[in-house]
Amino acid sequence: MSQTARYQETLRRLAMIDEGFVEDEAGLGLALARTSALDPRTAALVQLGVLVASGSPGVCLEWSTARALAAGATDDEIAGVLLAIAPVTGLGRVVGAAPDVAAALGYDVGAALEDLDDP
């Protein structure tokens, strides 16, 4: 593989959060933590909350939301995480994250807001 193709492949795999690639190439494990104190659903919800609080990019929020759903979290629980962290992390982070989390849930917040503006 040429040098150009290698960097392009790396960027493509990072952009799509290719978990296996990130683990193999960067040594960064992305699996949910195995702990006896938290079940996988709760661990995934906590991780989503941390990503929102730290201002992670939209693709990371969508990925984390999908992981929470796969671990058994409901749409209401995911939205509840945003409400739960708002007093600590700040409303700006939560408001900024809401459209990306909504997109991962199949809900277009932008379209819903436009509908409110139409008489």
C-alpha positions as CSV (number, residue, x, y, z in Angstrom):
1,M,0.0,0.0,0.0
2,S,1.4,3.4,-0.9
3,Q,2.1,6.0,1.7
4,T,-0.8,8.1,0.5
5,A,-3.2,5.3,0.5
6,R,-2.1,4.3,4.0
7,Y,-2.9,7.7,5.6
8,Q,-6.2,7.8,3.7
9,E,-7.1,4.3,5.0
10,T,-6.1,5.3,8.5
11,L,-8.3,8.5,8.4
12,R,-11.2,6.6,6.9
13,R,-11.1,4.0,9.6
14,L,-10.8,6.6,12.4
15,A,-13.7,8.6,11.0
16,M,-16.0,5.6,11.0
17,I,-14.7,4.5,14.5
18,D,-13.5,1.1,13.3
19,E,-13.2,-0.5,16.7
20,G,-10.9,-3.3,15.7
21,F,-8.6,-1.0,13.8
22,V,-8.3,1.5,16.7
23,E,-7.6,-1.4,19.1
24,D,-5.0,-3.0,16.8
25,E,-3.2,0.2,15.5
26,A,-3.5,2.6,18.5
27,G,-3.7,0.1,21.3
28,L,-6.9,1.8,22.5
29,G,-9.5,-0.6,23.7
30,L,-13.0,0.6,23.0
31,A,-14.9,-2.3,24.5
32,L,-17.3,-1.6,27.4
33,A,-15.5,-1.9,30.7
34,R,-16.0,-5.3,32.4
35,T,-16.9,-4.5,35.9
36,S,-19.0,-6.4,38.4
37,A,-20.4,-3.1,39.7
38,L,-22.0,-2.0,36.4
39,D,-24.0,-3.9,33.9
40,P,-23.2,-3.3,30.2
41,R,-26.2,-1.0,29.7
42,T,-25.3,1.2,32.6
43,A,-21.6,1.3,31.6
44,A,-22.7,2.4,28.1
45,L,-24.9,5.1,29.4
46,V,-22.1,6.4,31.7
47,Q,-19.7,6.5,28.7
48,L,-22.2,8.5,26.7
49,G,-22.6,11.0,29.5
50,V,-18.8,11.4,29.7
51,L,-18.5,11.9,25.9
52,V,-21.2,14.6,26.0
53,A,-19.6,16.2,29.1
54,S,-16.2,16.3,27.4
55,G,-17.5,17.9,24.2
56,S,-16.8,14.9,22.0
57,P,-17.5,15.3,18.2
58,G,-20.9,14.2,16.8
59,V,-19.6,11.0,15.3
60,C,-18.4,9.9,18.7
61,L,-21.8,10.8,20.3
62,E,-23.6,8.9,17.6
63,W,-21.3,5.9,18.0
64,S,-21.7,5.9,21.8
65,T,-25.5,6.2,21.5
66,A,-25.6,3.2,19.2
67,R,-23.5,1.2,21.6
68,A,-25.9,2.2,24.5
69,L,-28.8,1.0,22.4
70,A,-27.0,-2.2,21.6
71,A,-26.4,-2.8,25.3
72,G,-30.1,-2.5,26.0
73,A,-30.6,1.2,26.8
74,T,-33.9,2.8,25.8
75,D,-34.4,6.1,23.9
76,D,-35.8,7.5,27.2
77,E,-32.8,6.4,29.2
78,I,-30.4,8.0,26.7
79,A,-32.3,11.3,26.8
80,G,-32.4,11.0,30.5
81,V,-28.6,10.9,30.6
82,L,-28.5,14.3,28.9
83,L,-30.9,15.7,31.5
84,A,-29.0,14.1,34.4
85,I,-25.6,15.6,33.4
86,A,-26.8,19.1,32.4
87,P,-26.5,20.6,35.9
88,V,-22.9,19.4,36.2
89,T,-21.6,19.6,32.7
90,G,-23.5,22.7,31.6
91,L,-26.4,23.3,29.4
92,G,-24.2,24.3,26.4
93,R,-22.6,20.9,26.2
94,V,-26.0,19.1,26.4
95,V,-27.7,21.4,23.9
96,G,-24.8,21.0,21.5
97,A,-24.9,17.2,21.8
98,A,-28.6,16.7,21.6
99,P,-28.9,16.8,17.7
100,D,-26.2,14.1,17.3
101,V,-27.6,11.9,20.0
102,A,-31.1,12.4,18.4
103,A,-29.7,11.5,15.0
104,A,-28.4,8.2,16.4
105,L,-31.9,7.5,17.7
106,G,-33.4,8.2,14.3
107,Y,-34.9,11.5,15.3
108,D,-34.2,14.7,13.2
109,V,-34.3,17.5,15.7
110,G,-33.7,20.1,13.0
111,A,-36.7,19.0,11.1
112,A,-38.8,18.9,14.2
113,L,-37.8,22.5,15.0
114,E,-38.7,23.6,11.5
115,D,-42.1,22.1,11.9
116,L,-42.7,24.3,14.9
117,D,-42.0,27.4,12.9
118,D,-44.5,26.4,10.1
119,P,-48.0,27.9,10.8
